Amino acid sequence: MHRHALIVLALASFALTPARSQTAPPNIPDNIRYQPNVAYDTADPQQVMDIFQPADGAAHPAVLFIHGGGFRAGSRKGYTKQCIRLAQLGYVTATADYRLAPKAPFPAAVYDTKAAVRYLRANAKQLAIDPGRIGVTGGSAGGHLVLFLGVTANVPEFEGNGPNRDQSSRVQCVVSMYGPSDFTKSYGRSVDAAEVLPLFLGGDLAHAREAHLRASPLNWVTPDAAPTLAIQGTKDRYVNYEQSVWIIDRLLSAGVEAELETIDGADHGFKGADEERAEKLMIAFFDRHLKN
């Protein structure tokens, strides 16, 4: 790869090609402490994260970024620049990889993202994190995983066997960008669901319906869910717009604070002005729930 290749900040599509990794260390500002390749678990090489910490020594809220890529591809490195920007705004940020399908189907990615949250909380003192203020964000497959974190804080079956089980995997708020919420309604509305979902869920809807139901965040909503912002384009070919409508409506019906920000005409993977707008909305939501 050419060393100046563009790193796409909006996560990879629901099942597009893997996000490109940076070939050189990122340009880290002097006021940010950078810790790459931190293992939040030791069972698999994919269980690593990069951490960006304001160097002022004060305790800060944290934001965990979770990449997309159709559950079978993608890289944490696509969020490096955004992590740096938020760290300069007073957040400890982390961007995590996780095990991928088909080698590691559902719920392995859920186990990993919960282990990543537990790692941040277990190491809150060293990382200068306020453990009661941890938010998560991701797009596409990453959007699904952050939605899942938001609705399953009290579901032991999704914790896995990773370390720091004495810590909670609860998150205080969620920002999902074009994340699927109901896999049973993805077929026929997504250009590649029939290719992607059987790899992640062990079969198509006709042969693995129970897995599709179990893996859908929509089915785990309770009044205990985290406040959630969903940002979705109306012309998304990979995760249909209604997926965000459904999860926000379900959360609101349960009495959970939830918002849907619609970007008219936007496709999957925001670009240009749409990307800038989505980031501003995300930061404002985190500021409201993690700082104020």
Secondary structure, 3 states (H helix, E strand, C coil): CCCCCCCCCCCCCCCCCCCCCCCCCCCCCCCEEEEEEEECCCCCCCCEEEEEEECCCCCEEEEEEECCCCCCCCCHHHHHHHHHHHHCCCCEEEEECCCCCCCCCCCHHHHHHHHHHHHHHHCHHHHCEEEEEEEEEEECHHHHHHHHHHHCCCCHHHCCCCCCCCCCCCCCEEEEECCCCCHHHCECCECCHHHHHHHHHCCCCCCCHHHHHHCCHHHHCCCCCCCEEEEEECCCCCCCCHHHHHHHHHHHHCCCCEEEEEECCCCCCCCHHHHHHHHHHHHHHHHHHHHC
